[in-house]
């Protein structure tokens, strides 16, 4: 199978690749093309802007959490029906999982996808030196196909001329565009990066439109499309199939998914406070036989009727702590559901919400832990082992996930910790695999991409079906 595709990379973080990638997606979409947006790595926020630009979900390609073997299949799955795929990289082109070589780097994913790479270079404060930089990136790994450059933050026509002359003379990599500095396309950020698109609504739509207009006026879109079409067929690669991943016979629910033959209803928290999710997680739940029902804890006065399982993902509850705390009805409903034995899966923001309090304000009180904001950022990939059985995974299961937060829970683990992993500072236990009076709760800071471990969806759906059956 084949899909025209390219990877947008940069020498380092901060070069403007999110602006350029989102602008490319918006500009190509404005031409009437169906664009499939993707992001290398675990980040939830950039795909939100990609999704606004494309009108379809932004998806992640994380070789650490999902495995290198799934990257091309996941791309084809996400790009079904699309004319072109645009993949935004992570950090610098060759920066991957710490201490693991190229694993999960943009270069690694580009090679797995056999995709040409367009390097976004922050050209501010340099002219002829840009050729040395591009030459170095183009020659570092001969298996990486660095096929074009987009110059960003160019100061003037004269500056652009100097940059183009240097690259023509010294790099051999064609310039696909030169983008001027523009305050109009700036996206505001805070303690964990850019403000998610879901929180900005009309502002985010305007910012994405501005990015598209800037890129359309500054980049040779015909040359970009021609480059994307040079990507060779992904021979022997089939699109990722959630039904096949969970072992569903003939595309239906897996055996045992719903004992009474119906679909257990799984409520999935969303909205501005819980905006972090991977599209494949919900697709796997549906393939496993669940009815997936989104709800917004900022506005819902209770769980969706007939809820048999509850998933609360990541986000920014610390910014909405007053509204979440004031919603007594929903907090009580969640506590009652957990106490009834209902299976709950909570990640990061979900963990904070299930605790006694967050920054001094009452939360759901399901877990005997309290959370507060700190100045310290906890960030990194983790190789974890499940320490106790839970609705999500059996004891001994080994998974790869990601931590990303500026909060701390005290205590950070219950009597039945969810995970154990090893850091340079030593072994660590983390999270809650069950709590007093709420044995089917799994809550942790660890973010998981269920495409890498589809059995999580099958296990959780089965637990929801069993709970509904009583």
N, C-alpha and C positions, 0 to 999 in steps of 0.2 A: 504494500500500500504506500501511497505517497501523499504528502501535503506540503505545498510550498512553505518554507519556514526560515526563520533567522533568529539569532540570539543577539540581544543588545547587552553589551558588557562595558566595563570601564576599568581603568588602571587601579581605581580605589573607590571606596565609598565617598559620597559627596560630590561626584563629578557631574551629577544631574541625569543619571540614566533612567530614573523613574519618570522624570519630566519628559525625556525624549521617547522612552518606550510608550508611555501613556499617550503622548502626542502622536506617535506613529499609529497606534491603534485607533485613535480618534480620527486622524486624517484619512487613513485607509477606509475606515467605516463610512466616513462622509462621502467617499467615492462610490459607495454602494457595495463594497466588499464585505463578506462575512469574515470577521477576524476572530481567531481563537487566541485569547490572552493567557499567558502562563508566567509563573515566577519561579526562579530557582531558589531553593531553600525553604525555610519554615515560615517566613513572614506572612502575616494575615492582612496587613494594611495595604500594601501595594496592590494586591489582587483586587481589592475593593475599588480602587481607582481604575484599574484595567477593566473591571466589569462594567463600570459606568460608561467607559469609552466604547466598549464593544457591544453592550447590550446583551451579554451572556456572561456566565460566571467566570471570574478569574480563577485559575487553578494553579496549584503548586506542583513543582517537580523536585522532590527532595530525595536524592540518592542515598542519603544516610538513613532516613526514617522509612523509606519505601523500598529500598534496595535498587541497585543499578539496573537490574533486569526488568524492573517495572517502568522505567522512565519513558522509553519510547512507546510502550503500550498505553501509558497514561496520557501521553501527548495525543495519540491517535483517538483515544476515547474522548478527550476534551474537544478535539478539533473536528468531530463528526459534523459534516455539513458545512464546514468552513472553507473559505477560499485561500486563506493564508494564516499561519500561526506566528505570533510574535512572542518571544520568550525573553523576559527581563532577567538579567543575571543578579548575582548577590555579591556584595563587597567588591573586591578586585577580581579580575578575570581568573587568577590562579589561586585564590584564597578558598580553602575548603575546610572540612572538619579539622579542628585543631589536633595536630600530631598524627594525622592519618593521610598525609600526602595530598593527592588531588581529590580524594573522595568528597563528593557533594559540592565541589567547586563549580563555577560557571563553565570553566574549560572542560571539566569532566562531563557535565551534562551536554555541552555542545558536541563532544565526541560521541556520546551515546546516541545523540539525535542525528549525527552526521550533518550538522547544520552550519552554515556560514556565520561568522561572528562579525558584528559591527561594533567597533570600539568608540565609545563616547569619551572624548577627551576634553577636560576642562582647560581651555586654552588661555585663560586669564593669566597674566604675568609671565607669559612666555611667547616666543615666536619661533626661531629656527630650532630651538631645543625640542620642539614637538616631534621633529623627524626622528631624533634619537630615541625618544620614548616609544613611538609607534614601531620603529624598527626592532627595538628590544622585545616588545610584546609579540610582534609578528614572528620572530625567529626563536623565541624561547622554547616552544613545543611545536615541532613540525606537524604533529597530528591535529593541532588546532588550526582551523581554516579562518584566519583573520582576513576578511575579504573587503572591508570598508571602514572608513572613519567618518564620524560626525563630530565636528568641532563645536563645542558648547562655550557659551559666555564669551563670545567674540566681541571685541570692543568697538571695531570700526571697519570700514571697507579696507583701509590700508592694513590693519591688523590681519584681516582675512587674507589679503593678497600675500603677505609675508608668510603666513601659515601654509597656504596652498603651495607656494613656491618651494618652501622647505620640504614639504611632504612629497612633492613631485620629484624633487631632486634626490631625496635621501631615504625614502621608505618603500616606494613601489606599491603602496596601498592607496587605492583611490579615495578621494574625498567625496562623500555622498551629500554633504550639507554643512552649512555654517550657521549656527544659531546665535543670535545676538542676546546679550543680557536682557532680561525682562522681569520686572517685579510683578507683572500681572499673573505670571504662572506659578508664583511661589505658593507652596502649600504649608500652612502653619504646622508646627510640631510641638511636642511636649515631652514628658519624661520617658516615654517608650517609643518615640519616633513621631512620624506624621500622624495627624489627627485622622482617624478613620473616616472614609467617605460617608458612611451611614450617619455620622454625627453632624455632617455639614450640609446635607441635603442640597438646597438650591446653590449654595456657595460652591460645593464640590462639583456640581454639574457645570457651573460657569468656569471654574478652574480647569476642568477637563476640556471644555470647549476651547478655552484660550490656548491650552497646550496643543490641541489639534490644529488650530489656526496658525500658531507660531511655527510648528513643524511643517505644515503644508507650504508655508511661505518661504521656508529656509532649507528644506531638504528635497532632493530629487526623488520624489516618490516612485517615479517610473523605474529609476535605477535600483531603488530598494526592492521593488517587486521583482524586477528581473533577477536580482541577486537571490531572493528567496526561492525563485523557481529553479535555480541551479542546484538546490539540495537534492541529492539522489533519492530514489525510492528506498523506503525502509524495508528491505527484502526480508521476508519471513517473519515480520512482526505483525501480530494481530492486535486490534484495540483491546484495551483492558475491559473486562466484562465483570461487573459486580456480582451477577448471578452465578457465574462460574467460580468466582473467588470464594463465595460462601458455600459452594457445593449444592446450589439449588438445582434439583432435577428438572430438566426441560424449561429452565427459566423461572420456575416457581419457587415457593418458599422451601427451605431445606427441611428434611424430615425432622419432626420434633419442634419446629419453630413455633407452631401454634397448636397445642394439643386438641382444641375444640374445633379446629379447621378455620377459624377466623383470624383476622390480622390484629395482633395486640397493638393498641395505640400507644406510641411513644412520643411524649411531649419534648420538644427541643427548644430551649431558651434562645432568644435572639434579641433584636433591637439594639439600641445604642450602648447599653451596659454590657451586653454579651454578644459582641459582633464577631468574635473570632471562631471561625469554623472552616473545615475543609469540605467542599461539596461532596467529595466521595464518601464521607462518613454517613451522610443521610442516604446516599444512593445504596450503600451497603446495607443499612438498616432496612430499607425498602425491599432490597433483593432477598434479605433474610426472612421476609414475611411480615414486617412491621408496617403499620400505618403511621407515617411521620407527620406530626402536627406542630408547626412552629407557634410560639407564643412569646409575648414581650413582657417580662417581669416588671417593667416600669409602668405598664398600663393594665395588665390582666388582674382581675380581682379573684382569680382562682386558677387552678390547673384546668386544662381542657377536659371536658366531660369524658369519662371513661378512661382516663390516663392509667396505663399499666406499667409504664417505665418513664423515667425522667432523665434527660441529658442536659447538663448545664455546662457550657464551654467557657472559653476565655473571653476577656474583654476588659472593661474599665469600671468595675463597680465602685471603685474609690471615688470616681467623679460623680456618681449618682447615688451616693450612700444615703443621703437624706430621703430621696424619693423611694429607694428600695426599703429603707427602714420604715417609712411611713405607710407602706403597703402591708398593713397588718394581716389582711385577709389572705393574701398570697403566701406570706411567710408562715402563717398558721396551717394553710393547706399543704405546703411542702413538708412541714414538720409532721403533720398527720400522715401524709403519704409514706414518708420514710418509716415512721413508727409502725405502720401497718405491714411492713415487710416489702414495700414497693422498691424495686431496683432503681438505684440512682447512680449515674456516672457524672462526676464533676471534675473539671479541670481548671486550675488556676483561679480565675474569677469565680467559678462555681464553688471551689473550695472556700473562698472567702465568704461567699453568700451563705453557705451552709453552717458557718461557725456561729459562735455566740454573739460576737460583735465585730464591727469593722470601724476602726478609728473612733471607738467609743460609742457607736450607735448600734442598737440591736439588729441582728440578722436573724436567720431562721432557727438557730439554736439546735440544729441536728447534731453538730459535732462539738466536743468539748475543747474548743480552741478559739482564740481571739486573734485578729489580724490588725496590723497597722502599717501605714506607709513609712518607708525609710529613704535615706539618700543613696543606699547601696543597690546597684543593679546586679541581679543574679541572671546570668545568661550563659547558655551553652548546651551542646548536645549531651545526652546521657545514655549510657547503656545500662538498662535496669533489669532487675529480676523481681517478679512478683513474690512477695514473702508470705502471703496468705491467699486462700481462695476468696473470690469475689464474683459478682455477676459478670464482671468484665473479663477476668482471666483466672486460670487456676494457679495455685502456688507453684513456683518453679518456672513459670513462663518467662522467657527472656525477650525484651522489646527494646527498641531504640526510640527515644523521644527528645524533647527540647524544653528547656526552662527559660522563662523570660519574664521577670517581674521585679518590682521595687517594693514589694511588701514582704512582711514576715509574719508567720503564724506562730503563736506560742500556746501550747507546744506544737512543734512541727510534725509530729507523728503521734499516732495513738498507740494503744496497747497492741493492736494488730496493724503494724505499718503496711502501707500499700506497696512500697518499693524499697529496694536496697540498691545502691550503686557505689562506685568508688570514685573519689575525687583525688587530686594530687595531695590534698590535706588529709586523706584517709577515707574509710568507709562511712557511708551515711544511710540512715533510714529516713523515709519521708512518706507523708500522707496517711490515709486512713482506709483500711479495708474492713469496713464494718465499724459500728459504734454501738454503745450501750442503747438498747432499744431500737436500733436501726441497723440491723446486721447486714442488709443488702445495699449499703451505701459504699461506693468507691470514690474517694476524693483525694486529689493530689495536685501539686503544682505542675506535674509533668504533662506537657501537650503531646498527644499521640496522633499520627496520621494513620487512620484505620486502613487505608489502602495497603499499607505495609503489613498489616496483621488483620486480615478480614475476619478471622475467627472471633475477634472482639465483638463485631456486629452480630454474628450468629449466636454467640454466648449471651449477649445482653438481650437480644430479641427472645431467645428461649426463656430467659429469666422473667421477662415481662409477660410472656404467654403463660408461664406457670403461675405467676402472681395473679393474673386475671382469672385463671381457672380455679384459684383458691386451693 
